[in-house]
Amino acid sequence: MNTLEYSKSVAENVAKALDGANLSISTVAERTGIPRTTLSRHLNHPETAPFDVIELSRIAKLTRKTVSSLVRVKSPALAGEGVE
């Protein structure tokens, strides 16, 4: 997995955590201190604007997740890809 794929995967994990906690980008921005435009850029363009550890920590705390759950990616074999 390259850096681009990893950044996209992290953004997907964050989006799922926000959905699961029923939080809007505006609410997350207000409660974490991360500007709304920055959050939107991270979620929509992770290839050029990936999340940093401090942001992930704030989001994890707000969504009651761990940082490791936000950065975890499934290996292709575990996801059923490339298995014959």
C-alpha positions in Angstrom: 0.0 0.0 0.0 1.4 3.4 -0.9 1.0 6.7 0.9 -1.8 7.9 -1.3 -3.9 4.7 -0.7 -3.1 4.9 3.0 -4.2 8.6 3.3 -7.5 7.7 1.5 -8.1 4.8 3.8 -7.6 6.9 6.9 -10.0 9.6 5.5 -12.6 6.8 4.9 -12.1 5.6 8.5 -12.6 9.1 9.9 -15.7 9.6 7.8 -17.2 6.4 9.1 -16.4 7.4 12.7 -18.1 10.7 12.2 -21.1 9.1 10.6 -21.2 6.5 13.4 -21.2 9.2 16.0 -23.7 11.2 14.0 -21.5 14.3 13.9 -21.4 16.9 11.1 -18.2 18.4 9.9 -19.3 21.8 11.4 -19.8 20.1 14.8 -16.5 18.3 14.7 -14.8 21.6 13.7 -16.4 23.4 16.6 -15.6 20.7 19.2 -12.0 19.9 18.1 -10.8 23.4 17.0 -9.9 22.1 13.6 -11.2 24.5 11.0 -14.2 23.2 9.0 -12.5 23.9 5.7 -9.5 21.9 6.8 -11.6 19.0 7.9 -13.4 19.1 4.6 -10.1 19.2 2.7 -8.8 16.2 4.7 -11.9 14.2 4.0 -12.3 15.1 0.3 -8.6 15.4 -0.8 -6.5 13.2 1.5 -4.0 12.7 -1.3 -2.9 16.4 -0.9 -4.1 17.1 2.6 -3.8 14.0 4.9 -4.8 14.1 8.6 -2.0 14.7 11.1 -1.7 12.8 14.4 -3.0 15.7 16.6 -6.1 16.0 14.4 -6.7 12.3 14.5 -6.3 12.3 18.3 -8.9 15.1 18.7 -11.3 13.2 16.4 -10.8 9.9 18.1 -11.6 11.5 21.5 -14.7 13.1 20.1 -16.0 10.0 18.4 -14.9 7.7 21.3 -12.6 5.7 19.0 -8.9 5.0 19.3 -6.4 6.7 17.0 -5.3 3.2 16.0 -8.8 2.4 14.8 -8.7 5.5 12.6 -5.4 4.6 11.0 -5.9 0.9 10.7 -6.2 -0.5 7.2 -7.2 -4.0 6.2 -4.7 -6.0 4.3 -5.8 -7.0 0.8 -5.7 -10.7 1.8 -8.0 -10.2 4.8 -10.4 -8.1 2.7 -10.7 -10.9 0.2 -8.6 -9.3 -2.6 -6.0 -11.4 -4.3 -7.1 -14.6 -2.6 -7.4 -17.6 -4.9 
